[in-house]
Structures are given as C-alpha cells and as structure tokens.
Amino acid sequence: MRFLLAAVLLLLPALGMAQSRDVLPRELELTVTVEEADHRPFVREMVLLTIRGVYRRHITLEKLKNPEFEGFSWTQLGPDSWREERIGGERVKTMTRRMAVYPDRAGELTIGSFTHELTLTDENDDWFEYEILSKPVTLTIEPVPQESGWWFPVRDLKISDQWSNAPDQLKPGEGVLRVIRLEALGVTPEMIPPMPELTSPSAMIFAHPDKRLVDLTSEGPITYVFWRWTIRPGNDTSGIVEPLSLEFFNTTTRTPQTVTISAQRVAYGARLAAPEVAPETVPPQAALPSWPLAALGLAVFAGGLALSLSGRRVAGLGALQRFALFDPLQRALRRAARQGDVAAMRRAAAALIARDGPAGHRAAALASLDAAVFGKSADRLSIRGFARDFLQKPSG
C-alpha cells in the first residue's frame, strides 16, 4: 500500500505537465515591465521596457510580435533571451526581450499589447496555434523643458578631445588632425546634435564628415560619434582654435548641463623668423690709400690666395648655390611645378623661406597657395604661376 501511494505521488507532476488543448492561465504568462523611476519621462527621453514570458508547456514554434508603438520611436536591445529557470520549485522556460522606447509627444501615451504566437501540442501530439497577450501600459510624458536649441536628453555622456600630434609643435607646412569623440548612453545616432562649426581667426580648418556608430546593450543604446577637422596655422604665425560648447540634459541627475572644450593654440614649433632690416648707414667718403697701405693690402691678398688654393675648399661655394642656376631648392620647386606635384612644390617653397627668410612677396605667394589648397575657395590654382611669382625678385 505504501509503495502504491509513493508511485501515485511521483506521477502527479507528470500528469500536471500533460499536454492538452485546454490551456490554463498559469501555464502561459506574458508581462511588460517599465523601468522603475521616481519621475515622469520627458519627450524623446529613453524609457526601458522588459517583456518577459513564463511557459509551463512544451512550445514547438513561437513568434513575439510588437504593438504598433503609436506615439513612440523604439529600438530592440539585442535578440530575445531564452533560458530554463526554477520558480517555486518548478522548472519552467522563460523568455526576455529588452527594448528602449522614446515618446514623440507629451501627454498620456499607451503602449499596446505584445502578442506571442505559439504552436503547442495536445494529448495526441498534434500541433495547434495559441496566442497570449500582455496588458497595455500607459505612460505620462512631460513636454520638453527648454524652448529653443537642440534637445539632447542623455543618461550618460563622455567626451574626449584628441590630436594626432602636439598642436603647438608642428613642423613647417604640417597640419594636425583633431578628433572629438562622444560616447552617449540612452540615445540613438540621429538624436546626437549635428557636428559644430570649428572656428579660428587665423588658422585654416577643413572639416571631415562625422562618423556615428551604435552599440546595443541591455542598459540602452550607446552611440559613438567622431567629429574630425584638419587644422593648419596661417602662414608663419600661430593660430587659436576657438572653444566649443555642447549642451545636454542629464536624465540621471535631471539637470541641464554644458560641456566646454577650451581654446587651443596651433603653431609651428620653430616659427619662421621675420627678415631683419639693417639700419641705413651713410657710406664714408672714398679715399685712395697711401702707397704703404696699398702694399700691405696686396701682400695680405696674395697670402690668402695662396692659402686658399693649397688643397683647401674654395670659400663662397654656398653663396654661389644661391643663384637660380645653381640653387638646388629653386630647381626642385621648378621641377615640382612642371610635374604638377603641389606637395613637393610647397615643401621646396617652405625650405626656401626657412633658409632665406620670408620675404614679403614669397610669404604672400605661399599664403595664396595654402588658401587654394586648404581653404574653402573654389578658385583654380595655377601651379606654374605660383612658381614664377614665388621665385621672382622683388622690384625696387
């Protein structure tokens, strides 16, 4: 008798799990939970949802369908998660889906029912279709608290300012790449403000297209944005890149905040020196030397000439190379102009300025070249015209 009673008790759970076309309410459950908060969300602020199903029957096929989400934008935070759990001592299957929704307007908004379409089996092992629905959820949405500007509600924001090399230690003719990186939790890429305009009174700035990436996590989407500019000082002077400011609303602290990136000096490490103007002097009156001084000068000249020719290098060879016919830098500039190599032509021009000093007409010609290459002007550049203007001797 005791053995029979024990056998019946062992069979009771199996009988309870027997499959039939009669589905009890506790066998299939589907709920929607809104993340707890002590405040009402604003328009376009992220609201996290957890859709959870608990199943005490065998499921052959399944498909979870979202509601229409009228009045919301939404994104699913990864694939559904299925697992086995033990609830109240009973082994069950569970399904979890995480979603982020963003209300489009203020007022009372309702998230409709989620529908889980299931294929079950009956006592004859035949398949049949069955649906379970979640209860609708209503949210009260507050209007945007600011009247103008880009509304940017974000749960967490990290900003970094990076330079490809030291911006105030550039080599002559060199540019620097600036990258501002944003990491924003709780927003999708289109919610990030547009790339700001970087300004400077003297530096030349070329803006690159911004890049936006998104990573979906259980805590919400994380959007990564990269703002990029190439910056060069103007001519031989340093330039100041003006500061940038970004306003956002911190949904964690419920406060508006502003991040300011300070101004930055962009300059060549060794600034090209301006040509020195020697004071004007009045030449003394010419006078013929007396014959003893003339004889002494002749002797000194003869001795120096003999010394220079006795296996030694002839002085003045470096000065001879400054003539256009012998100057290797001038020849390199002309050759680059004939070949249409703008980069090589500018390097030769910068080397000439570094060696001879930035004469007025050469500095102006180099500024025109930089403006045509790096500036926003669409004027066509005459390469050979630049070489001619740069190498010509100043009038007067």
LOLOLUM-630881 format. One record per residue (C-alpha): residue in three letters; x, y, z. Coordinates in steps of 0.02 Angstrom, whole numbers, plus 32768, in hexadecimal, padded with zeros to 4 digits. Last residue first. Layout:
REM residues N
ALAXYZ...
***
This chain:
REM residues 396
GLY8C4C932574FFSER8BEB928F74BFPRO8BF191ED7522LYS8C4E916274C9GLN8BE190DD747BLEU8BE7903174CAPHE8B3B9031751FASP8ADE90857490ARG8B23900D740EALA8B068F73747APHE8A548FAB74A2GLY8A2E8FCA73EAARG8A708F1D73C2ILE89F48ED1743ASER895F8F3A7405LEU88D98F127487ARG88218F157458ASP87B68F7A74CFALA87388F0F7532SER875B8F6975D5LYS873F8F037673GLY87F68F0576A7PHE88758E7876ABVAL88BC8E7575FAALA888E8F2275B6ALA88A98F79765DASP894F8F217675LEU898C8F5875C8SER8956900C75E4ALA89B0900D768DLEU8A4D8FCB7639ALA8A47905875B8ALA8A3090DA7641ALA8AC2909576A6ARG8B2E90967609HIS8B01914B75DDGLY8B2D918A768BALA8BCF912B76A1PRO8BC1909B771CGLY8C779076774BASP8CFC902C76DAARG8D0B8F7B7721ALA8C608F617771ILE8C0C8FBC76E0LEU8C668F4E7662ALA8C388EB276C4ALA8B808EE676C7ALA8B848EFE7609ALA8BD58E5475EFARG8B538E00765DARG8AC88E5D7602MET8B038E207557ALA8B128D6E7597ALA8A5D8D7275D5VAL8A1C8DC67536ASP8A688D4674BFGLY8A308D867414GLN8ACA8D3E73BDARG8B038DE87379ALA8AE28E397423ALA8B438DAF747DARG8BD98DCD7408ARG8BD28E887426LEU8BD18E7174E3ALA8C5F8DF174DCARG8CC98E677471GLN8CAB8EF374EDLEU8CDF8E80757CPRO8D7B8E43751EASP8DBC8EF67502PHE8E3D8EF37472LEU8DE28F4F73E5ALA8D788FB4745CPHE8E0F8FFA74B8ARG8E118FC67570GLN8E8C8F3B7547LEU8F178FBB7531ALA8EFF8FEF75E6GLY8F228F3D761DLEU8FBF8F3A75B0GLY90008FDB7601ALA90A28F937641VAL91098F2075D0ARG91308E7D7629ARG91E78E677656GLY92728E0B75F8SER92E78EA375F5LEU92758F187593SER922C8F70762ALEU92D88F8A7679ALA93228FD675DBLEU928E904D75CBGLY929B90817681GLY935490A6766FALA933C910C75D0PHE92AF9172761DVAL9315919776BBALA93A991D17651LEU933C924275E6GLY92EF92907680LEU939B92B776C7ALA93D393067623ALA93369372761DLEU935093A976D2PRO940393E076ABTRP93CA94397609SER934694A7765CPRO9293946F764FLEU921D94C375D3ALA918795117626ALA90CD94ED7618GLN90619554768BPRO900B94EA770EPRO8F69948F76E7VAL8ED194D37743THR8E7B944977A2GLU8DC7940B7798PRO8D9D93987827ALA8D9592E077F5VAL8CE8929A77DAGLU8CD491EE7827PRO8C6B917177C7ALA8BE291237832ALA8C1290817887LEU8BB68FE2785AARG8B6A8F9978F7ALA8BBC8EFC7937GLY8B338E8D7984TYR8AB28EC57905ALA8A108EFC7952VAL89608EC87988ARG89258F137A2DGLN888B8EC17A78ALA87EC8F0B7AC0SER87928EAA7B48ILE87108E227B2FTHR86738E557B8AVAL85F28DD87BCCTHR85498E1E7BFEGLN84C88DCD7C70PRO840B8DCA7C86THR83D48D6C7D23ARG836E8CCE7D44THR84048C787D99THR83ED8BD97D33THR83978C297C9DASN842B8C9F7C82PHE83EC8D217C06PHE846C8D5A7B85GLU84CB8DF57B4DLEU856E8DEC7AEBSER85ED8E7A7AE7LEU86858E907A77PRO871A8F037A94GLU87738F697A0BVAL88098F2379AEILE88968FA079C4GLY89158FAF7938SER89D28FBF7934THR8A2C902378AEASP8A998FEC781BASN8A098FDF779EGLY89638FBA77F6PRO89728F25786AARG892A8E82782AILE88928E207866THR88448D7D7828TRP879A8D61787BARG873C8CC978BDTRP869D8CAC7923PHE868B8BF57957VAL85E78BB779A2TYR85CB8B187A07THR85188AEA7A37ILE84F48A767AC8PRO84468A287ABDGLY83F089F97B60GLU841B89A07C01SER840E88F37BB1THR848C892A7B2ELEU847E895B7A77ASP851D89AB7A30VAL850A8A3D79B7LEU85808A92793EARG85878B4378F8LYS860F8B92788BASP861B8C4C7865PRO864B8C8977B8HIS86F48CE377B9ALA87098D9D77DDPHE879E8DFE7797ILE87DE8E8B7805MET88608F1177D9ALA889F8F707871SER888D902E787FPRO87EB906578D3SER87BC8FB17902THR87188F5478F8LEU86D98EA1790EGLU86268E8F78D2PRO85C48E127939MET859A8D6178FDPRO84DF8D467909PRO84928D1C79B3ILE84828C6279DEMET83CF8C2179D2GLU83EC8BD47926PRO846C8B5B796FTHR83F78B0F79F3VAL83F78B4B7AA6GLY84008AFC7B53LEU84BA8AFB7B71ALA85248B7A7B12GLU85DC8B657AE7LEU861D8BFF7A8CARG86C98C0B7A3BILE87188CB07A03VAL87A18C907983ARG88228D12794ELEU889A8CEC78BFVAL89358D5A78B3GLY89868DB0781DGLU8A3D8DC077ECGLY8A888E49777FPRO8B148E6E77F9LYS8B168DE77880LEU8A918DEF7906GLN8AB48E0879BFASP8A188E6879F9PRO899B8DE379C1ALA89FD8D517A0DASN89D28CBC799ESER89358C63795DTRP88CB8CC879D7GLN88438C827A4BASP87B58CD57AAASER874A8C5A7B10ILE86938C637B41LYS862D8BED7BAELEU856F8BFC7BC0ASP84F88B997C2FARG843A8B8D7C32VAL84208C047BA0PRO839A8C847B77PHE83D38CF27AE4TRP83538D767AB1TRP83AC8DE17A2FGLY83898E997A4CSER82EB8EF27A7FGLU825E8EED7B00GLN82A88E777B82PRO82458E067BF8VAL820B8D8D7B6EPRO815B8D567B9BGLU81388CD27C21ILE80FC8C237BF4THR807E8BBD7C59LEU808E8B057C2DTHR80088A807C10VAL802F89C67C03PRO7FC089497BA6LYS7FAF88997BF0SER8010880E7B9CLEU7FC187997B1FILE7FC786DB7B0CGLU7FA486827A69TYR7F8985C97A3FGLU7F9F856179A2PHE7F8D84A379A0TRP800484137984ASP7FD2835C799BASP802B82F07A1DASN7F8782977A45GLU7F7F82E97AF1ASP7F9883947AA2THR802F83F07A5ELEU805184AB7A5CTHR807D852C79D5LEU808985D87A21GLU8067868B79E6HIS809E87037A6FTHR804487A87A5EPHE808088487AB2SER7FF088B87AE7GLY7FEF89727AC5ILE806289F67B0ETHR7FF38A877B43LEU801F8B3F7B42GLU7FD48BC17BB9GLY801E8C6C7B94ALA80BA8CAD7B3EARG80F68C7A7A92ASP81718C067A3APRO818F8B8E7ACATYR82328B2C7ABCVAL82308A707AD7ALA82C089FE7B07MET82A389427B00ARG82DE88A97B5DARG829487FC7B36THR8291876D7BB2MET825186BA7B9CTHR823B863B7C26LYS822A857D7C2CVAL81F1852B7CCCARG823684B57D51GLU81C984B77DEEGLY820D84D27E9FGLY81AD85757EAEILE81FF85B37E0EARG829485537DC9GLU82DB85997D29GLU82FE855F7C78ARG833B85DE7BF9TRP830986427B60SER834F86F17B3DASP830387547AAEPRO838087AA7A3BGLY83D088547A5DLEU839088F77AA3GLN82F689107A37THR82DE89C479FFTRP824A8A397A0ESER81F98ADA79D8PHE81558AFD7A2EGLY80AD8B517A0FGLU805C8AB379CBPHE80C88A1F79FDGLU806E89AA7983PRO807D891579F8ASN8110889D79EDLYS80FC87E779B6LEU814D87557A10LYS815A86BB79A1GLU815A860679DELEU8168855279A2THR816184A979FCILE814284E57AADHIS813584657B3BARG80D084A97BCBARG80F885067C6BTYR812A85A87C14VAL815C864E7C65GLY816D86E47BF2ARG81C487887C16ILE81C1882E7BB8THR823588AB7C0DLEU822189617BDBLEU829D89F17BECVAL82648AA57BD4MET82DD8B197B79GLU82B48BD37B77ARG826D8C137AD3VAL81E38C767B2DPHE82048C7C7BE6PRO81F28BEA7C5EARG818E8BF67CFFHIS81F38BE67D9DASP82188B6B7E29ALA824A8AE27DAFGLU822D8A277D9EGLU825189DD7CF4VAL81AD89B17C9FTHR817888FB7CAAVAL8117889C7C24THR80CE87F07C4ELEU80AC874D7BF2GLU807086AE7C4CLEU804B85FF7C0BGLU8022856C7C7EARG7FD285D97D05PRO7F3D86017C96LEU7F1685487C72VAL7F1C850A7BC0ASP7E9F84807B92ARG7EDE84377AF0SER7F4283B97B52GLN7FF783977B85ALA8019833B7C28MET807D83A77CA1GLY800683887D32LEU800782CE7D0FALA80C482D07D1APRO80BC832E7DBFLEU803F82AB7E04LEU80A182117DCFLEU811982137E63LEU808A82227EDFVAL8031818F7E90ALA80CD81227E9DALA80E2814E7F55LEU802E811C7F79LEU804580747F22PHE80E3804D7F87ARG808B8078802AMET800080008000
***
